[in-house]
Amino acid sequence: MLSRRLNGIEESATIKMGHLAKQLQEEGKDVLNFSLGEPDFKTPDHICEAAKKALDLGYTHYTSSAGITELREEIAKKIREENKVDVKAEDVIVTTGGKQAIYEVMMSVLDEGDEVIFLDPAWVTFEAAVRIAGGKPRWAKRVEKGVKYDSLESAVSEKTKMIILNSPNNPVGYVLGESELKEIAEFALEHNLLVLSDEIYEKIIYGRRHVSIASLDGMRERTIIINGFSKTYAMTGWRIGYAIAPAAIITGMLKIQQHSVTCAPSISQFAALAALINSQECVKEMVAEFKRRREVIVKRLNDLGLRCLNPEGSFYAFVNTSNYGNDLEFTERLLKEVYIIVTPGSAFGPAGKDYVRFSFATSMVNIVAGMERIEEMLR
Ligand SMILES: Cc1ncc(COP(=O)(O)O)c(C=O)c1O
């Protein structure tokens, strides 16, 4: 009954674990959920107020497919000023979340059999989006420090069309530095590849500087930047993301957008505009809280023999479980013995096999309680 396109496409592992947590909660179990990549903060008040105002002013209809002009202009300004990429409003498309932007890119540029390189492990949706669009994933191993250039070389073929980067990274939490990005840029130029650079965690960063690969020489014309409001402003439910891309790709994405969702939600676009043009103090406060949580969870996990690096960005700890079994065994144990939900690392690619991902986008109270339960379980 289903199309061949869906062969081998799994349900999103992160969303699946979230559903499982809800189901257990409904059964009355005292579940602690470390699986969802969703800030637990309330969307800041001034953003909600802007949405109410948009409602009162009657902005409740379709907008232009690429998004309202004011928002596209503000996004372009942000990208020029903060990311040092020469962008105009026409180069921006506002989408229903970063996910929709990623789908539109894949549907616009991939033909059946085109190959796409991922740095393994990679966020679950990249692979699904590539496969649904008819592309083939090729995994390049990313070592803990520095990208192994060789392994990029071994993943490339004459069919390779694109490489996907995600820095700050989900699930590992690394931030790609300028020298690594230069190496990848040279590789992309040498092999004439597009680069999809997912920068959605750019503000959730702990002391490192975020650099967009699109700002490097020769890269603007071959890079698609994906970004959005879900993580930075705790706006997951508003469904606003965006892409910056070369003109031909924006045209392709617009066709898909017009024939699918028409445009991103109008009220949410006004809320996103308010998020960009007002004080960024709310972002600083949320990031400071993520940083406090990071300190606690990373120390506690390492003390328990669950090795993990200190994430440089994003809100995930990618934890090595090999002292206690592989990722699936450990995930199941956490669930069955102490009602703790995490995401098994193999969902993110072959390199994730002995890892689980803990999201610390959950309260400090839950983090402390969760670590106590795990300590007891392992005792
Ligand atoms: C790396 C990455 N990119 C994009 C997204 C999509 O976010 P949204 O569709 O809410 O904008 C996520 C969400 O988990 C993510 O982790």
The ligand as an SDF file (V2000), in Angstrom:
LIG
                    3D

 16 16  0  0  0  0  0  0  0  0999 V2000
   19.7620   19.6840   14.1350 C   0  0  0  0  0  0  0  0  0  0  0  0
   18.3310   20.0860   14.0620 C   0  0  0  0  0  0  0  0  0  0  0  0
   17.9110   20.7640   12.9930 N   0  0  0  0  0  0  0  0  0  0  0  0
   16.6280   21.1350   12.8460 C   0  0  0  0  0  0  0  0  0  0  0  0
   15.7040   20.8490   13.8190 C   0  0  0  0  0  0  0  0  0  0  0  0
   14.2840   21.2220   13.5200 C   0  0  0  0  0  0  0  0  0  0  0  0
   13.6820   22.1120   14.3270 O   0  0  0  0  0  0  0  0  0  0  0  0
   12.3080   22.8070   13.8980 P   0  0  0  0  0  0  0  0  0  0  0  0
   11.6910   22.0400   12.7940 O   0  0  0  0  0  0  0  0  0  0  0  0
   11.4990   22.8030   15.1430 O   0  0  0  0  0  0  0  0  0  0  0  0
   12.6980   24.1960   13.4640 O   0  0  0  0  0  0  0  0  0  0  0  0
   16.0860   20.1370   14.9600 C   0  0  0  0  0  0  0  0  0  0  0  0
   15.0780   19.7480   15.9780 C   0  0  0  0  0  0  0  0  0  0  0  0
   15.2430   18.8450   16.7590 O   0  0  0  0  0  0  0  0  0  0  0  0
   17.4360   19.7610   15.0940 C   0  0  0  0  0  0  0  0  0  0  0  0
   17.8750   19.0920   16.1710 O   0  0  0  0  0  0  0  0  0  0  0  0
  1  2  1  0
  2  3  1  0
  2 15  2  0
  3  4  2  0
  4  5  1  0
  5  6  1  0
  5 12  2  0
  6  7  1  0
  7  8  1  0
  8  9  2  0
  8 10  1  0
  8 11  1  0
 12 13  1  0
 12 15  1  0
 13 14  2  0
 15 16  1  0
M  END
$$$$
